[in-house]
Amino acid sequence: MGIQFSTWPRLMKRQTACAYVDMSAAEFEREIAAGRLPMPVDMGRGPRWSREEIDRFIERLTGEADVTTANDWRAQTKLYGNG
């Protein structure tokens, strides 16, 4: 089922990142917009998602990490927040 790697790449294209979190592209985008998954970085021919950053976001969601949430710019925009 889907893409399988013995070791996931450090930076992933959208399709790989979606497979990593077991979501469709639409679900993945909704989670980014909601601030529950990280924004990508530009590298190569398009956006890439950091595996470690995805893991940190998921750890915060599941309570596995005891990290306070920093101010997130998305909260101030109409597209991603209440702005």
N, CA, C and O atoms as CSV, one atom per row, in Angstrom:
chain,resi,resn,atom,element,x,y,z
A,1,MET,N,N,0.835,-1.185,0.000
A,1,MET,CA,C,0.000,0.000,0.000
A,1,MET,C,C,0.872,1.239,0.000
A,1,MET,O,O,1.652,1.433,0.932
A,2,GLY,N,N,0.768,2.071,-1.002
A,2,GLY,CA,C,1.470,3.347,-1.041
A,2,GLY,C,C,2.983,3.183,-1.079
A,2,GLY,O,O,3.507,2.111,-1.382
A,3,ILE,N,N,3.658,4.265,-0.767
A,3,ILE,CA,C,5.119,4.287,-0.770
A,3,ILE,C,C,5.621,3.712,0.546
A,3,ILE,O,O,5.121,4.058,1.616
A,4,GLN,N,N,6.606,2.835,0.459
A,4,GLN,CA,C,7.200,2.287,1.671
A,4,GLN,C,C,8.712,2.434,1.596
A,4,GLN,O,O,9.324,2.094,0.583
A,5,PHE,N,N,9.310,2.938,2.659
A,5,PHE,CA,C,10.751,3.090,2.746
A,5,PHE,C,C,11.201,2.435,4.032
A,5,PHE,O,O,10.502,2.495,5.044
A,6,SER,N,N,12.364,1.810,4.000
A,6,SER,CA,C,12.904,1.291,5.246
A,6,SER,C,C,13.327,2.460,6.130
A,6,SER,O,O,13.236,2.390,7.356
A,7,THR,N,N,13.789,3.530,5.499
A,7,THR,CA,C,14.123,4.773,6.196
A,7,THR,C,C,13.493,5.902,5.400
A,7,THR,O,O,13.801,6.084,4.222
A,8,TRP,N,N,12.619,6.653,6.034
A,8,TRP,CA,C,11.964,7.773,5.348
A,8,TRP,C,C,12.972,8.871,5.095
A,8,TRP,O,O,13.854,9.095,5.924
A,9,PRO,N,N,12.867,9.575,3.951
A,9,PRO,CA,C,13.812,10.661,3.648
A,9,PRO,C,C,13.678,11.808,4.644
A,9,PRO,O,O,12.609,12.028,5.212
A,10,ARG,N,N,14.755,12.521,4.846
A,10,ARG,CA,C,14.784,13.665,5.772
A,10,ARG,C,C,13.852,14.773,5.291
A,10,ARG,O,O,13.132,15.369,6.092
A,11,LEU,N,N,13.860,15.054,3.982
A,11,LEU,CA,C,12.942,16.009,3.380
A,11,LEU,C,C,12.103,15.255,2.357
A,11,LEU,O,O,12.631,14.502,1.540
A,12,MET,N,N,10.786,15.466,2.412
A,12,MET,CA,C,9.878,14.682,1.588
A,12,MET,C,C,9.027,15.558,0.690
A,12,MET,O,O,8.591,16.639,1.086
A,13,LYS,N,N,8.792,15.076,-0.535
A,13,LYS,CA,C,7.820,15.707,-1.408
A,13,LYS,C,C,6.429,15.459,-0.833
A,13,LYS,O,O,6.257,14.617,0.049
A,14,ARG,N,N,5.441,16.191,-1.331
A,14,ARG,CA,C,4.075,16.119,-0.810
A,14,ARG,C,C,3.550,14.673,-0.777
A,14,ARG,O,O,3.020,14.234,0.243
A,15,GLN,N,N,3.693,13.943,-1.873
A,15,GLN,CA,C,3.158,12.585,-1.942
A,15,GLN,C,C,3.793,11.683,-0.881
A,15,GLN,O,O,3.108,10.871,-0.259
A,16,THR,N,N,5.085,11.828,-0.682
A,16,THR,CA,C,5.790,11.029,0.318
A,16,THR,C,C,5.357,11.428,1.721
A,16,THR,O,O,5.126,10.569,2.572
A,17,ALA,N,N,5.247,12.743,1.963
A,17,ALA,CA,C,4.814,13.223,3.281
A,17,ALA,C,C,3.393,12.757,3.591
A,17,ALA,O,O,3.091,12.397,4.729
A,18,CYS,N,N,2.523,12.762,2.585
A,18,CYS,CA,C,1.150,12.265,2.778
A,18,CYS,C,C,1.167,10.794,3.164
A,18,CYS,O,O,0.439,10.375,4.063
A,19,ALA,N,N,1.997,10.012,2.485
A,19,ALA,CA,C,2.104,8.591,2.816
A,19,ALA,C,C,2.676,8.410,4.219
A,19,ALA,O,O,2.251,7.514,4.948
A,20,TYR,N,N,3.629,9.246,4.601
A,20,TYR,CA,C,4.265,9.159,5.920
A,20,TYR,C,C,3.241,9.318,7.042
A,20,TYR,O,O,3.309,8.625,8.057
A,21,VAL,N,N,2.293,10.234,6.851
A,21,VAL,CA,C,1.270,10.454,7.887
A,21,VAL,C,C,-0.043,9.732,7.558
A,21,VAL,O,O,-1.035,9.883,8.272
A,22,ASP,N,N,-0.040,8.954,6.481
A,22,ASP,CA,C,-1.189,8.155,6.064
A,22,ASP,C,C,-2.433,9.011,5.855
A,22,ASP,O,O,-3.493,8.739,6.420
A,23,MET,N,N,-2.286,10.054,5.030
A,23,MET,CA,C,-3.385,10.967,4.714
A,23,MET,C,C,-3.461,11.198,3.220
A,23,MET,O,O,-2.472,11.049,2.501
A,24,SER,N,N,-4.643,11.563,2.764
A,24,SER,CA,C,-4.779,12.011,1.379
A,24,SER,C,C,-4.162,13.401,1.279
A,24,SER,O,O,-3.905,14.048,2.294
A,25,ALA,N,N,-3.925,13.855,0.051
A,25,ALA,CA,C,-3.369,15.195,-0.144
A,25,ALA,C,C,-4.305,16.266,0.420
A,25,ALA,O,O,-3.845,17.248,1.002
A,26,ALA,N,N,-5.618,16.079,0.249
A,26,ALA,CA,C,-6.587,17.054,0.767
A,26,ALA,C,C,-6.555,17.096,2.295
A,26,ALA,O,O,-6.577,18.178,2.883
A,27,GLU,N,N,-6.503,15.943,2.937
A,27,GLU,CA,C,-6.420,15.906,4.404
A,27,GLU,C,C,-5.127,16.571,4.878
A,27,GLU,O,O,-5.126,17.342,5.837
A,28,PHE,N,N,-4.043,16.263,4.196
A,28,PHE,CA,C,-2.733,16.816,4.537
A,28,PHE,C,C,-2.763,18.337,4.473
A,28,PHE,O,O,-2.279,19.002,5.389
A,29,GLU,N,N,-3.324,18.895,3.404
A,29,GLU,CA,C,-3.427,20.344,3.250
A,29,GLU,C,C,-4.304,20.968,4.339
A,29,GLU,O,O,-3.988,22.044,4.847
A,30,ARG,N,N,-5.387,20.308,4.694
A,30,ARG,CA,C,-6.263,20.821,5.771
A,30,ARG,C,C,-5.516,20.871,7.099
A,30,ARG,O,O,-5.684,21.815,7.871
A,31,GLU,N,N,-4.709,19.879,7.363
A,31,GLU,CA,C,-3.954,19.848,8.615
A,31,GLU,C,C,-2.877,20.925,8.643
A,31,GLU,O,O,-2.593,21.487,9.701
A,32,ILE,N,N,-2.280,21.217,7.505
A,32,ILE,CA,C,-1.314,22.323,7.419
A,32,ILE,C,C,-2.033,23.640,7.670
A,32,ILE,O,O,-1.561,24.469,8.448
A,33,ALA,N,N,-3.163,23.835,7.022
A,33,ALA,CA,C,-3.938,25.078,7.177
A,33,ALA,C,C,-4.384,25.265,8.619
A,33,ALA,O,O,-4.458,26.393,9.106
A,34,ALA,N,N,-4.681,24.170,9.301
A,34,ALA,CA,C,-5.119,24.241,10.701
A,34,ALA,C,C,-3.939,24.399,11.659
A,34,ALA,O,O,-4.140,24.624,12.853
A,35,GLY,N,N,-2.712,24.283,11.149
A,35,GLY,CA,C,-1.538,24.425,12.003
A,35,GLY,C,C,-1.153,23.145,12.721
A,35,GLY,O,O,-0.289,23.166,13.597
A,36,ARG,N,N,-1.784,22.021,12.363
A,36,ARG,CA,C,-1.463,20.755,13.011
A,36,ARG,C,C,-0.328,20.012,12.328
A,36,ARG,O,O,0.206,19.047,12.876
A,37,LEU,N,N,0.039,20.454,11.137
A,37,LEU,CA,C,1.228,19.948,10.438
A,37,LEU,C,C,2.032,21.149,9.964
A,37,LEU,O,O,1.475,22.226,9.752
A,38,PRO,N,N,3.341,20.969,9.797
A,38,PRO,CA,C,4.207,22.115,9.455
A,38,PRO,C,C,4.087,22.556,8.004
A,38,PRO,O,O,3.625,21.812,7.138
A,39,MET,N,N,4.511,23.769,7.772
A,39,MET,CA,C,4.626,24.317,6.429
A,39,MET,C,C,5.852,23.692,5.761
A,39,MET,O,O,6.779,23.265,6.449
A,40,PRO,N,N,5.864,23.638,4.444
A,40,PRO,CA,C,7.035,23.092,3.747
A,40,PRO,C,C,8.134,24.134,3.609
A,40,PRO,O,O,7.932,25.319,3.875
A,41,VAL,N,N,9.284,23.670,3.192
A,41,VAL,CA,C,10.386,24.550,2.814
A,41,VAL,C,C,10.586,24.396,1.312
A,41,VAL,O,O,10.290,23.339,0.755
A,42,ASP,N,N,11.082,25.429,0.656
A,42,ASP,CA,C,11.359,25.339,-0.776
A,42,ASP,C,C,12.743,24.766,-0.983
A,42,ASP,O,O,13.733,25.299,-0.482
A,43,MET,N,N,12.801,23.676,-1.724
A,43,MET,CA,C,14.081,23.059,-2.036
A,43,MET,C,C,13.928,22.285,-3.333
A,43,MET,O,O,12.933,21.590,-3.544
A,44,GLY,N,N,14.915,22.411,-4.191
A,44,GLY,CA,C,14.837,21.701,-5.466
A,44,GLY,C,C,13.733,22.286,-6.327
A,44,GLY,O,O,13.656,23.501,-6.507
A,45,ARG,N,N,12.881,21.425,-6.857
A,45,ARG,CA,C,11.828,21.866,-7.765
A,45,ARG,C,C,10.487,22.086,-7.087
A,45,ARG,O,O,9.462,22.166,-7.764
A,46,GLY,N,N,10.472,22.183,-5.793
A,46,GLY,CA,C,9.200,22.428,-5.128
A,46,GLY,C,C,9.288,22.285,-3.628
A,46,GLY,O,O,10.377,22.181,-3.063
A,47,PRO,N,N,8.134,22.280,-2.985
A,47,PRO,CA,C,8.104,22.218,-1.526
A,47,PRO,C,C,8.527,20.855,-1.011
A,47,PRO,O,O,8.291,19.826,-1.644
A,48,ARG,N,N,9.157,20.874,0.153
A,48,ARG,CA,C,9.562,19.644,0.842
A,48,ARG,C,C,9.185,19.781,2.310
A,48,ARG,O,O,9.261,20.870,2.879
A,49,TRP,N,N,8.781,18.678,2.915
A,49,TRP,CA,C,8.440,18.663,4.332
A,49,TRP,C,C,9.511,17.917,5.093
A,49,TRP,O,O,9.974,16.857,4.672
A,50,SER,N,N,9.897,18.485,6.220
A,50,SER,CA,C,10.885,17.869,7.095
A,50,SER,C,C,10.223,16.749,7.889
A,50,SER,O,O,9.219,16.961,8.569
A,51,ARG,N,N,10.795,15.568,7.793
A,51,ARG,CA,C,10.286,14.427,8.556
A,51,ARG,C,C,10.336,14.724,10.057
A,51,ARG,O,O,9.391,14.424,10.786
A,52,GLU,N,N,11.422,15.304,10.504
A,52,GLU,CA,C,11.572,15.600,11.931
A,52,GLU,C,C,10.568,16.655,12.394
A,52,GLU,O,O,10.048,16.567,13.506
A,53,GLU,N,N,10.295,17.643,11.557
A,53,GLU,CA,C,9.313,18.673,11.913
A,53,GLU,C,C,7.911,18.071,11.962
A,53,GLU,O,O,7.128,18.395,12.854
A,54,ILE,N,N,7.594,17.206,11.017
A,54,ILE,CA,C,6.298,16.510,11.062
A,54,ILE,C,C,6.190,15.721,12.358
A,54,ILE,O,O,5.155,15.752,13.024
A,55,ASP,N,N,7.253,15.018,12.713
A,55,ASP,CA,C,7.247,14.235,13.955
A,55,ASP,C,C,7.031,15.126,15.178
A,55,ASP,O,O,6.288,14.760,16.088
A,56,ARG,N,N,7.678,16.298,15.203
A,56,ARG,CA,C,7.504,17.218,16.344
A,56,ARG,C,C,6.057,17.701,16.457
A,56,ARG,O,O,5.505,17.752,17.555
A,57,PHE,N,N,5.444,18.054,15.326
A,57,PHE,CA,C,4.054,18.497,15.331
A,57,PHE,C,C,3.138,17.388,15.838
A,57,PHE,O,O,2.233,17.643,16.632
A,58,ILE,N,N,3.371,16.165,15.382
A,58,ILE,CA,C,2.544,15.039,15.818
A,58,ILE,C,C,2.744,14.762,17.307
A,58,ILE,O,O,1.786,14.442,18.010
A,59,GLU,N,N,3.975,14.881,17.789
A,59,GLU,CA,C,4.243,14.685,19.214
A,59,GLU,C,C,3.505,15.708,20.065
A,59,GLU,O,O,3.030,15.384,21.153
A,60,ARG,N,N,3.406,16.940,19.577
A,60,ARG,CA,C,2.641,17.963,20.298
A,60,ARG,C,C,1.153,17.600,20.321
A,60,ARG,O,O,0.488,17.733,21.348
A,61,LEU,N,N,0.647,17.142,19.183
A,61,LEU,CA,C,-0.773,16.789,19.090
A,61,LEU,C,C,-1.147,15.630,20.007
A,61,LEU,O,O,-2.214,15.628,20.620
A,62,THR,N,N,-0.267,14.658,20.091
A,62,THR,CA,C,-0.571,13.458,20.870
A,62,THR,C,C,-0.189,13.595,22.332
A,62,THR,O,O,-0.475,12.714,23.143
A,63,GLY,N,N,0.460,14.707,22.668
A,63,GLY,CA,C,0.880,14.908,24.048
A,63,GLY,C,C,2.185,14.211,24.386
A,63,GLY,O,O,2.575,14.151,25.552
A,64,GLU,N,N,2.857,13.687,23.382
A,64,GLU,CA,C,4.133,13.009,23.609
A,64,GLU,C,C,5.254,13.994,23.897
A,64,GLU,O,O,6.286,13.613,24.449
A,65,ALA,N,N,5.062,15.262,23.528
A,65,ALA,CA,C,6.071,16.290,23.763
A,65,ALA,C,C,5.482,17.340,24.697
A,65,ALA,O,O,4.319,17.720,24.566
A,66,ASP,N,N,6.283,17.794,25.622
A,66,ASP,CA,C,5.854,18.846,26.533
A,66,ASP,C,C,6.461,20.159,26.047
A,66,ASP,O,O,7.437,20.659,26.606
A,67,VAL,N,N,5.852,20.707,24.984
A,67,VAL,CA,C,6.377,21.918,24.354
A,67,VAL,C,C,5.268,22.952,24.309
A,67,VAL,O,O,4.139,22.644,23.929
A,68,THR,N,N,5.589,24.178,24.695
A,68,THR,CA,C,4.609,25.243,24.568
A,68,THR,C,C,4.564,25.701,23.127
A,68,THR,O,O,5.596,25.751,22.457
A,69,THR,N,N,3.388,26.033,22.645
A,69,THR,CA,C,3.226,26.459,21.263
A,69,THR,C,C,3.630,27.913,21.110
A,69,THR,O,O,3.105,28.789,21.797
A,70,ALA,N,N,4.557,28.163,20.212
A,70,ALA,CA,C,4.981,29.533,19.925
A,70,ALA,C,C,3.911,30.206,19.079
A,70,ALA,O,O,3.060,29.536,18.494
A,71,ASN,N,N,3.959,31.526,19.016
A,71,ASN,CA,C,3.012,32.234,18.152
A,71,ASN,C,C,3.196,31.763,16.722
A,71,ASN,O,O,4.311,31.742,16.201
A,72,ASP,N,N,2.121,31.396,16.111
A,72,ASP,CA,C,2.143,30.869,14.755
A,72,ASP,C,C,1.522,31.903,13.837
A,72,ASP,O,O,0.394,32.337,14.070
A,73,TRP,N,N,2.244,32.307,12.790
A,73,TRP,CA,C,1.772,33.347,11.886
A,73,TRP,C,C,0.447,32.973,11.238
A,73,TRP,O,O,-0.310,33.863,10.851
A,74,ARG,N,N,0.141,31.678,11.105
A,74,ARG,CA,C,-1.092,31.251,10.448
A,74,ARG,C,C,-2.337,31.745,11.182
A,74,ARG,O,O,-3.371,31.996,10.563
A,75,ALA,N,N,-2.235,31.880,12.476
A,75,ALA,CA,C,-3.386,32.316,13.259
A,75,ALA,C,C,-3.815,33.728,12.903
A,75,ALA,O,O,-4.957,34.111,13.159
A,76,GLN,N,N,-2.921,34.504,12.319
A,76,GLN,CA,C,-3.214,35.892,11.990
A,76,GLN,C,C,-3.656,36.091,10.546
A,76,GLN,O,O,-3.884,37.227,10.128
A,77,THR,N,N,-3.782,35.024,9.782
A,77,THR,CA,C,-4.164,35.149,8.378
A,77,THR,C,C,-5.574,34.661,8.145
A,77,THR,O,O,-6.064,33.794,8.869
A,78,LYS,N,N,-6.232,35.213,7.136
A,78,LYS,CA,C,-7.586,34.784,6.800
A,78,LYS,C,C,-7.605,33.347,6.274
A,78,LYS,O,O,-8.542,32.594,6.540
A,79,LEU,N,N,-6.576,32.979,5.536
A,79,LEU,CA,C,-6.539,31.647,4.952
A,79,LEU,C,C,-6.422,30.560,6.014
A,79,LEU,O,O,-7.112,29.543,5.939
A,80,TYR,N,N,-5.554,30.767,7.005
A,80,TYR,CA,C,-5.281,29.717,7.979
A,80,TYR,C,C,-5.876,29.949,9.366
A,80,TYR,O,O,-5.934,29.018,10.169
A,81,GLY,N,N,-6.310,31.150,9.657
A,81,GLY,CA,C,-6.750,31.405,11.013
A,81,GLY,C,C,-7.950,32.301,11.076
A,81,GLY,O,O,-8.839,32.247,10.226
A,82,ASN,N,N,-7.965,33.119,12.083
A,82,ASN,CA,C,-9.092,34.002,12.348
A,82,ASN,C,C,-8.869,35.417,11.854
A,82,ASN,O,O,-9.769,36.252,11.949
A,83,GLY,N,N,-7.673,35.708,11.320
A,83,GLY,CA,C,-7.271,37.051,10.921
A,83,GLY,C,C,-8.136,37.775,10.020
A,83,GLY,O,O,-7.837,38.913,9.656
